[in-house]
């Protein structure tokens, strides 16, 4: 199909390149600030998907590399589109990437094997169908970019190579920095300055059953608000109480988060609300912690004890594994609680990581124990 070289057609090419290019730059940047988060999403795809009965779990060790490669590819294509560099190469790369993204998100939307594709990292959350239709919308300018890739095309070899290499280098350095450190921009709930406990009015939920008809009615009322229950349900000759439950007055503002002890009791609200301060050591994998990480934990423990501050290690390991690890590393006096590994990774990417809180407010997050600024 030959597209005529008119001012209108070329103008539409420019607009299409800028629209798609800006989306690609935004997508790559919000993933680039947290490459480990993207790597976790890659691992999720590897464990959830199969192709012709073949699992991709063999590639799990490559997740970090694949994450950086994906981020760099998106960033480079976005830069090339906006700067009108390597027009033919960027058009082909864009088409192939959008074909892959559209097909992948369609399968996601139909099967829901992966609940969130992570297309925009933690910055913007979309459902699988929203993500698919977003890609369909981007397919329209993508097709136009491909069909008009020859319009007013000029080879600018040296300029294009400088832009290409600079884009690759910039995103590789940026991604590696954010792997070695916590994200420079934190889009997760546990961001420094965020208060992680929501206080709400505690509600009671009482279900009444009509003795004669068997009809059941649930009445909601606040604590101390028995007088707000309609009088007819208080006629216990006609109605009987089937069940009664109450909401907690506090809720942690992070899905799936808990701090469980070995007996299954959740201590998250009490610990997070501590006005004396809390140092939380996050360890999503004891087995993968390096010797340097063990020394960091010991350093954090010493600082907390010196300042009289509560310190708790939050881990996904089994109780017997934690006890063996503490014994092997000659660590005593470190309390530990348990949480899901995914919930721990949502707090910090480091293994270990150190978070200092007071009154449920995140004051500091760091991977270096000696950087903790514990208030006396």
One Martini backbone bead per residue (centre of mass of N, CA, C, O) as a GRO file, in nm:
protein
  376
    1UNK     BB    1   0.092   0.039   0.027
    2UNK     BB    2   0.059   0.372  -0.099
    3UNK     BB    3   0.155   0.671   0.045
    4UNK     BB    4   0.113   0.989   0.014
    5UNK     BB    5   0.316   1.286  -0.006
    6UNK     BB    6   0.176   1.474   0.231
    7UNK     BB    7   0.122   1.698   0.471
    8UNK     BB    8  -0.096   1.539   0.621
    9UNK     BB    9   0.043   1.261   0.639
   10UNK     BB   10   0.295   1.364   0.787
   11UNK     BB   11   0.151   1.490   1.029
   12UNK     BB   12   0.028   1.221   1.125
   13UNK     BB   13   0.299   1.086   1.174
   14UNK     BB   14   0.398   1.276   1.394
   15UNK     BB   15   0.165   1.238   1.592
   16UNK     BB   16   0.190   0.932   1.621
   17UNK     BB   17   0.483   0.928   1.727
   18UNK     BB   18   0.428   1.099   1.983
   19UNK     BB   19   0.213   0.932   2.117
   20UNK     BB   20   0.363   0.659   2.130
   21UNK     BB   21   0.631   0.761   2.245
   22UNK     BB   22   0.520   0.871   2.518
   23UNK     BB   23   0.409   0.602   2.618
   24UNK     BB   24   0.681   0.452   2.612
   25UNK     BB   25   0.831   0.641   2.804
   26UNK     BB   26   0.647   0.610   3.045
   27UNK     BB   27   0.656   0.301   3.071
   28UNK     BB   28   0.969   0.279   3.103
   29UNK     BB   29   1.007   0.466   3.347
   30UNK     BB   30   0.814   0.323   3.562
   31UNK     BB   31   0.994   0.064   3.532
   32UNK     BB   32   1.287   0.182   3.570
   33UNK     BB   33   1.248   0.256   3.881
   34UNK     BB   34   1.150  -0.079   3.894
   35UNK     BB   35   1.292  -0.357   3.782
   36UNK     BB   36   1.212  -0.569   3.997
   37UNK     BB   37   0.910  -0.551   3.951
   38UNK     BB   38   0.929  -0.649   3.658
   39UNK     BB   39   1.067  -0.919   3.725
   40UNK     BB   40   0.830  -1.032   3.890
   41UNK     BB   41   0.637  -1.029   3.648
   42UNK     BB   42   0.799  -1.217   3.469
   43UNK     BB   43   0.784  -1.457   3.665
   44UNK     BB   44   0.479  -1.481   3.659
   45UNK     BB   45   0.463  -1.558   3.362
   46UNK     BB   46   0.650  -1.810   3.372
   47UNK     BB   47   0.451  -1.970   3.578
   48UNK     BB   48   0.164  -1.929   3.416
   49UNK     BB   49   0.288  -2.008   3.145
   50UNK     BB   50   0.229  -2.185   2.831
   51UNK     BB   51   0.385  -2.365   2.539
   52UNK     BB   52   0.299  -2.649   2.428
   53UNK     BB   53   0.355  -2.753   2.741
   54UNK     BB   54   0.576  -2.533   2.800
   55UNK     BB   55   0.772  -2.414   3.033
   56UNK     BB   56   0.941  -2.101   3.180
   57UNK     BB   57   1.109  -2.167   3.447
   58UNK     BB   58   1.403  -2.182   3.331
   59UNK     BB   59   1.405  -1.841   3.311
   60UNK     BB   60   1.408  -1.712   3.597
   61UNK     BB   61   1.717  -1.614   3.624
   62UNK     BB   62   1.650  -1.391   3.375
   63UNK     BB   63   1.458  -1.164   3.476
   64UNK     BB   64   1.638  -0.913   3.509
   65UNK     BB   65   1.740  -0.900   3.219
   66UNK     BB   66   1.460  -0.890   3.081
   67UNK     BB   67   1.368  -0.634   3.216
   68UNK     BB   68   1.586  -0.442   3.101
   69UNK     BB   69   1.531  -0.506   2.802
   70UNK     BB   70   1.238  -0.410   2.793
   71UNK     BB   71   1.282  -0.122   2.891
   72UNK     BB   72   1.486  -0.040   2.671
   73UNK     BB   73   1.310  -0.095   2.424
   74UNK     BB   74   1.090   0.109   2.489
   75UNK     BB   75   1.269   0.359   2.515
   76UNK     BB   76   1.404   0.355   2.237
   77UNK     BB   77   1.149   0.366   2.065
   78UNK     BB   78   1.049   0.634   2.181
   79UNK     BB   79   1.294   0.805   2.097
   80UNK     BB   80   1.290   0.743   1.790
   81UNK     BB   81   1.010   0.854   1.732
   82UNK     BB   82   1.051   1.151   1.834
   83UNK     BB   83   1.338   1.195   1.668
   84UNK     BB   84   1.336   1.055   1.389
   85UNK     BB   85   1.489   0.775   1.417
   86UNK     BB   86   1.524   0.512   1.252
   87UNK     BB   87   1.247   0.476   1.098
   88UNK     BB   88   1.245   0.179   1.003
   89UNK     BB   89   1.326   0.037   1.263
   90UNK     BB   90   1.105   0.158   1.453
   91UNK     BB   91   0.860   0.052   1.296
   92UNK     BB   92   0.921  -0.251   1.322
   93UNK     BB   93   0.952  -0.262   1.630
   94UNK     BB   94   0.670  -0.159   1.696
   95UNK     BB   95   0.501  -0.375   1.560
   96UNK     BB   96   0.616  -0.621   1.712
   97UNK     BB   97   0.550  -0.521   2.000
   98UNK     BB   98   0.239  -0.478   1.959
   99UNK     BB   99   0.177  -0.767   1.886
  100UNK     BB  100   0.273  -0.886   2.152
  101UNK     BB  101   0.104  -0.715   2.351
  102UNK     BB  102  -0.178  -0.775   2.237
  103UNK     BB  103  -0.173  -1.083   2.260
  104UNK     BB  104  -0.105  -1.103   2.561
  105UNK     BB  105  -0.350  -0.931   2.671
  106UNK     BB  106  -0.569  -1.108   2.555
  107UNK     BB  107  -0.502  -1.363   2.713
  108UNK     BB  108  -0.527  -1.232   2.987
  109UNK     BB  109  -0.826  -1.145   2.963
  110UNK     BB  110  -0.934  -1.439   2.924
  111UNK     BB  111  -0.767  -1.601   3.165
  112UNK     BB  112  -0.631  -1.449   3.418
  113UNK     BB  113  -0.338  -1.548   3.509
  114UNK     BB  114  -0.269  -1.237   3.503
  115UNK     BB  115  -0.393  -0.960   3.667
  116UNK     BB  116  -0.121  -0.783   3.598
  117UNK     BB  117   0.106  -0.666   3.359
  118UNK     BB  118   0.280  -0.399   3.430
  119UNK     BB  119   0.297  -0.164   3.210
  120UNK     BB  120   0.297   0.076   3.462
  121UNK     BB  121   0.358  -0.059   3.699
  122UNK     BB  122   0.270   0.124   4.000
  123UNK     BB  123   0.140   0.388   3.877
  124UNK     BB  124  -0.066   0.214   3.685
  125UNK     BB  125  -0.378   0.053   3.711
  126UNK     BB  126  -0.496  -0.225   3.516
  127UNK     BB  127  -0.689  -0.409   3.360
  128UNK     BB  128  -0.683  -0.642   3.122
  129UNK     BB  129  -0.891  -0.503   2.935
  130UNK     BB  130  -0.772  -0.220   2.945
  131UNK     BB  131  -0.499  -0.301   2.827
  132UNK     BB  132  -0.597  -0.411   2.559
  133UNK     BB  133  -0.746  -0.148   2.459
  134UNK     BB  134  -0.496   0.025   2.470
  135UNK     BB  135  -0.346  -0.137   2.248
  136UNK     BB  136  -0.554  -0.098   2.027
  137UNK     BB  137  -0.527   0.210   2.019
  138UNK     BB  138  -0.214   0.196   1.943
  139UNK     BB  139  -0.243   0.041   1.670
  140UNK     BB  140  -0.333   0.269   1.490
  141UNK     BB  141  -0.072   0.450   1.485
  142UNK     BB  142   0.118   0.215   1.417
  143UNK     BB  143   0.017   0.163   1.130
  144UNK     BB  144   0.078   0.448   1.023
  145UNK     BB  145   0.378   0.448   1.078
  146UNK     BB  146   0.438   0.209   0.890
  147UNK     BB  147   0.306   0.322   0.620
  148UNK     BB  148   0.488   0.614   0.665
  149UNK     BB  149   0.808   0.551   0.683
  150UNK     BB  150   0.896   0.697   0.393
  151UNK     BB  151   0.826   0.976   0.460
  152UNK     BB  152   1.072   1.191   0.434
  153UNK     BB  153   1.324   1.018   0.422
  154UNK     BB  154   1.639   1.045   0.610
  155UNK     BB  155   1.971   0.994   0.633
  156UNK     BB  156   2.127   0.998   0.983
  157UNK     BB  157   2.362   0.825   1.093
  158UNK     BB  158   2.516   0.963   1.329
  159UNK     BB  159   2.278   1.079   1.483
  160UNK     BB  160   2.120   0.811   1.529
  161UNK     BB  161   2.346   0.661   1.684
  162UNK     BB  162   2.369   0.854   1.919
  163UNK     BB  163   2.078   0.825   2.018
  164UNK     BB  164   2.072   0.520   2.057
  165UNK     BB  165   2.315   0.488   2.256
  166UNK     BB  166   2.217   0.693   2.466
  167UNK     BB  167   1.951   0.548   2.537
  168UNK     BB  168   2.070   0.284   2.632
  169UNK     BB  169   2.262   0.392   2.849
  170UNK     BB  170   2.058   0.547   3.023
  171UNK     BB  171   1.869   0.301   3.096
  172UNK     BB  172   2.077   0.110   3.211
  173UNK     BB  173   2.178   0.289   3.439
  174UNK     BB  174   1.903   0.345   3.568
  175UNK     BB  175   1.826   0.049   3.628
  176UNK     BB  176   2.073  -0.036   3.795
  177UNK     BB  177   2.037   0.170   4.016
  178UNK     BB  178   1.741   0.056   4.096
  179UNK     BB  179   1.857  -0.220   4.185
  180UNK     BB  180   2.069  -0.119   4.404
  181UNK     BB  181   1.821   0.050   4.479
  182UNK     BB  182   1.576   0.223   4.556
  183UNK     BB  183   1.342   0.381   4.417
  184UNK     BB  184   1.337   0.713   4.320
  185UNK     BB  185   1.032   0.639   4.265
  186UNK     BB  186   0.748   0.577   4.470
  187UNK     BB  187   0.442   0.384   4.388
  188UNK     BB  188   0.397   0.267   4.655
  189UNK     BB  189   0.243   0.254   4.957
  190UNK     BB  190   0.548   0.252   5.102
  191UNK     BB  191   0.597   0.555   5.122
  192UNK     BB  192   0.751   0.813   5.210
  193UNK     BB  193   0.504   0.966   5.435
  194UNK     BB  194   0.314   0.745   5.468
  195UNK     BB  195   0.009   0.635   5.600
  196UNK     BB  196  -0.082   0.287   5.689
  197UNK     BB  197  -0.336   0.386   5.860
  198UNK     BB  198  -0.686   0.344   5.875
  199UNK     BB  199  -0.935   0.526   6.019
  200UNK     BB  200  -1.250   0.396   6.142
  201UNK     BB  201  -1.566   0.322   6.178
  202UNK     BB  202  -1.701   0.097   6.376
  203UNK     BB  203  -1.885  -0.186   6.268
  204UNK     BB  204  -2.185  -0.357   6.299
  205UNK     BB  205  -2.310  -0.700   6.218
  206UNK     BB  206  -2.651  -0.800   6.229
  207UNK     BB  207  -2.833  -1.107   6.225
  208UNK     BB  208  -3.173  -1.168   6.157
  209UNK     BB  209  -3.445  -1.404   6.244
  210UNK     BB  210  -3.745  -1.513   6.151
  211UNK     BB  211  -3.926  -1.742   6.317
  212UNK     BB  212  -4.165  -1.788   6.113
  213UNK     BB  213  -4.021  -1.742   5.806
  214UNK     BB  214  -3.683  -1.718   5.798
  215UNK     BB  215  -3.602  -1.443   5.767
  216UNK     BB  216  -3.314  -1.242   5.674
  217UNK     BB  217  -3.143  -0.968   5.852
  218UNK     BB  218  -2.909  -0.700   5.806
  219UNK     BB  219  -2.753  -0.488   6.051
  220UNK     BB  220  -2.603  -0.167   6.057
  221UNK     BB  221  -2.383  -0.044   6.326
  222UNK     BB  222  -2.236   0.136   6.548
  223UNK     BB  223  -2.068   0.170   6.807
  224UNK     BB  224  -2.315   0.223   7.044
  225UNK     BB  225  -2.581   0.179   6.822
  226UNK     BB  226  -2.837   0.013   6.922
  227UNK     BB  227  -3.058   0.243   6.884
  228UNK     BB  228  -3.044   0.204   6.551
  229UNK     BB  229  -3.206  -0.037   6.580
  230UNK     BB  230  -3.480  -0.154   6.495
  231UNK     BB  231  -3.739  -0.241   6.700
  232UNK     BB  232  -3.845  -0.505   6.563
  233UNK     BB  233  -3.564  -0.670   6.616
  234UNK     BB  234  -3.612  -0.656   6.945
  235UNK     BB  235  -3.826  -0.877   6.903
  236UNK     BB  236  -3.769  -1.194   7.048
  237UNK     BB  237  -4.043  -1.332   6.957
  238UNK     BB  238  -3.969  -1.287   6.629
  239UNK     BB  239  -3.654  -1.254   6.680
  240UNK     BB  240  -3.321  -1.373   6.597
  241UNK     BB  241  -2.986  -1.416   6.655
  242UNK     BB  242  -2.737  -1.536   6.435
  243UNK     BB  243  -2.522  -1.290   6.396
  244UNK     BB  244  -2.195  -1.124   6.491
  245UNK     BB  245  -2.005  -0.847   6.367
  246UNK     BB  246  -1.683  -0.668   6.348
  247UNK     BB  247  -1.498  -0.408   6.278
  248UNK     BB  248  -1.210  -0.267   6.237
  249UNK     BB  249  -1.075   0.051   6.320
  250UNK     BB  250  -0.831  -0.068   6.151
  251UNK     BB  251  -0.637  -0.023   5.837
  252UNK     BB  252  -0.427  -0.148   5.612
  253UNK     BB  253  -0.281   0.022   5.318
  254UNK     BB  254  -0.235  -0.301   5.217
  255UNK     BB  255  -0.261  -0.557   5.030
  256UNK     BB  256  -0.208  -0.853   5.211
  257UNK     BB  257  -0.123  -0.747   5.491
  258UNK     BB  258   0.094  -0.894   5.748
  259UNK     BB  259   0.185  -0.992   6.108
  260UNK     BB  260   0.268  -1.305   6.183
  261UNK     BB  261   0.266  -1.552   6.397
  262UNK     BB  262   0.295  -1.886   6.472
  263UNK     BB  263  -0.029  -1.874   6.567
  264UNK     BB  264  -0.180  -1.650   6.365
  265UNK     BB  265  -0.128  -1.362   6.472
  266UNK     BB  266  -0.200  -1.023   6.418
  267UNK     BB  267   0.041  -0.728   6.458
  268UNK     BB  268   0.024  -0.478   6.268
  269UNK     BB  269  -0.131  -0.248   6.409
  270UNK     BB  270   0.030  -0.224   6.674
  271UNK     BB  271   0.312  -0.178   6.543
  272UNK     BB  272   0.252   0.062   6.347
  273UNK     BB  273   0.128   0.250   6.591
  274UNK     BB  274   0.385   0.306   6.714
  275UNK     BB  275   0.531   0.584   6.899
  276UNK     BB  276   0.834   0.459   6.946
  277UNK     BB  277   0.895   0.286   6.711
  278UNK     BB  278   0.998   0.109   6.397
  279UNK     BB  279   1.196  -0.162   6.284
  280UNK     BB  280   1.188  -0.303   5.958
  281UNK     BB  281   1.281  -0.621   5.842
  282UNK     BB  282   1.308  -0.716   5.507
  283UNK     BB  283   1.253  -1.073   5.405
  284UNK     BB  284   1.182  -1.268   5.120
  285UNK     BB  285   1.481  -1.430   5.141
  286UNK     BB  286   1.696  -1.613   5.320
  287UNK     BB  287   1.849  -1.787   5.104
  288UNK     BB  288   1.937  -1.505   4.932
  289UNK     BB  289   2.111  -1.399   5.145
  290UNK     BB  290   2.381  -1.226   5.198
  291UNK     BB  291   2.641  -1.174   5.407
  292UNK     BB  292   2.602  -0.865   5.399
  293UNK     BB  293   2.308  -0.878   5.498
  294UNK     BB  294   2.364  -0.996   5.777
  295UNK     BB  295   2.529  -0.751   5.876
  296UNK     BB  296   2.300  -0.548   5.847
  297UNK     BB  297   2.115  -0.675   6.057
  298UNK     BB  298   2.307  -0.649   6.296
  299UNK     BB  299   2.328  -0.340   6.282
  300UNK     BB  300   2.027  -0.277   6.324
  301UNK     BB  301   2.002  -0.417   6.598
  302UNK     BB  302   2.210  -0.243   6.749
  303UNK     BB  303   2.070   0.032   6.704
  304UNK     BB  304   1.797  -0.035   6.834
  305UNK     BB  305   1.908  -0.109   7.114
  306UNK     BB  306   2.050   0.164   7.169
  307UNK     BB  307   1.754   0.325   7.124
  308UNK     BB  308   1.501   0.155   7.216
  309UNK     BB  309   1.393   0.002   6.953
  310UNK     BB  310   1.180  -0.159   6.774
  311UNK     BB  311   1.247  -0.488   6.621
  312UNK     BB  312   1.149  -0.648   6.303
  313UNK     BB  313   1.126  -0.943   6.124
  314UNK     BB  314   1.012  -0.986   5.788
  315UNK     BB  315   0.899  -1.306   5.666
  316UNK     BB  316   0.851  -1.608   5.448
  317UNK     BB  317   0.951  -1.806   5.627
  318UNK     BB  318   0.989  -2.057   5.826
  319UNK     BB  319   1.030  -2.096   6.155
  320UNK     BB  320   1.267  -2.306   6.137
  321UNK     BB  321   1.436  -2.132   5.940
  322UNK     BB  322   1.477  -1.889   6.125
  323UNK     BB  323   1.611  -2.033   6.363
  324UNK     BB  324   1.850  -2.144   6.201
  325UNK     BB  325   1.956  -1.871   6.099
  326UNK     BB  326   2.011  -1.740   6.374
  327UNK     BB  327   2.210  -1.956   6.472
  328UNK     BB  328   2.419  -1.951   6.234
  329UNK     BB  329   2.451  -1.612   6.285
  330UNK     BB  330   2.445  -1.523   6.582
  331UNK     BB  331   2.134  -1.429   6.656
  332UNK     BB  332   1.990  -1.214   6.903
  333UNK     BB  333   1.687  -1.039   6.977
  334UNK     BB  334   1.514  -1.110   6.712
  335UNK     BB  335   1.226  -1.049   6.599
  336UNK     BB  336   0.955  -1.239   6.431
  337UNK     BB  337   0.761  -1.237   6.130
  338UNK     BB  338   0.488  -1.302   5.896
  339UNK     BB  339   0.478  -1.303   5.528
  340UNK     BB  340   0.424  -1.247   5.220
  341UNK     BB  341   0.645  -1.206   4.968
  342UNK     BB  342   0.485  -0.997   4.804
  343UNK     BB  343   0.434  -0.798   5.041
  344UNK     BB  344   0.736  -0.747   5.095
  345UNK     BB  345   0.815  -0.639   4.810
  346UNK     BB  346   0.619  -0.388   4.836
  347UNK     BB  347   0.802  -0.243   5.037
  348UNK     BB  348   1.081  -0.390   4.948
  349UNK     BB  349   1.353  -0.499   4.738
  350UNK     BB  350   1.531  -0.566   4.948
  351UNK     BB  351   1.772  -0.840   5.076
  352UNK     BB  352   1.757  -0.650   5.282
  353UNK     BB  353   1.535  -0.420   5.448
  354UNK     BB  354   1.479  -0.078   5.587
  355UNK     BB  355   1.219   0.036   5.814
  356UNK     BB  356   1.101   0.347   5.947
  357UNK     BB  357   0.857   0.399   6.213
  358UNK     BB  358   0.572   0.621   6.311
  359UNK     BB  359   0.259   0.612   6.357
  360UNK     BB  360   0.234   0.461   6.061
  361UNK     BB  361   0.485   0.621   5.948
  362UNK     BB  362   0.699   0.663   5.687
  363UNK     BB  363   1.040   0.775   5.727
  364UNK     BB  364   1.228   0.519   5.625
  365UNK     BB  365   1.432   0.388   5.345
  366UNK     BB  366   1.676   0.115   5.338
  367UNK     BB  367   1.980  -0.095   5.274
  368UNK     BB  368   2.135   0.066   5.504
  369UNK     BB  369   2.181   0.058   5.837
  370UNK     BB  370   2.374   0.320   5.874
  371UNK     BB  371   2.124   0.515   5.758
  372UNK     BB  372   1.973   0.513   6.001
  373UNK     BB  373   1.727   0.745   6.167
  374UNK     BB  374   1.695   0.717   6.491
  375UNK     BB  375   1.477   0.817   6.730
  376UNK     BB  376   1.484   0.896   7.081
   0.00000   0.00000   0.00000
